[in-house]
Structures are given as structure tokens and as C-alpha cells.
Amino acid sequence: MHIENLVRMANQIGAFFQDMPDHPEALHDAAQHIKKFWEPRMRRALLAHVDDGGAELGPFIREAIDTHREMLEPLVRA
């Protein structure tokens, strides 16, 4: 999947959750949604994009990713 599509989907998720009245809960729920519904390679690609500057990511979803990065990192199996 191309990073442009992942960024678009992440921004859509952010747009849905950003208007929740409890900001910390909204950040958690947005990150939880990505963890629950995105496969590990999609999450790895998104996190790599953030590490490269995160171009085109909206401020809310970027904050959600930064705040809950550990939740989003796929487990590495030996």
C-alpha cells in the first residue's frame, strides 16, 4: 500500500476522533483504531513515514501517533 493512501486513511481517522470532547481519550481511541484495524506492515509504514517527517499528516492524528507510538509498534517475533 502506498504511503499516500495510509496518510489519507490516517487523516480520515483523525477527522473522526478529533471532535470528541475528551482530548486524551480521543487521542487514545484514534491510535487504538489504527492498532485494531491496520495490519502490522501498514503500521510500520506509517511509523516510518512519521520518522521521515510525517508530511501531510494532520496535527491531531500526528499527536495521536506520537502520544501512543508504543501501542502502534508491531511486535517483533524472534
Secondary structure as UniProt FT lines:
FT   HELIX           3..17
FT   TURN            18..19
FT   HELIX           23..37
FT   HELIX           40..51
FT   TURN            52..53
FT   TURN            55..56
FT   HELIX           59..67
FT   HELIX           69..72
//
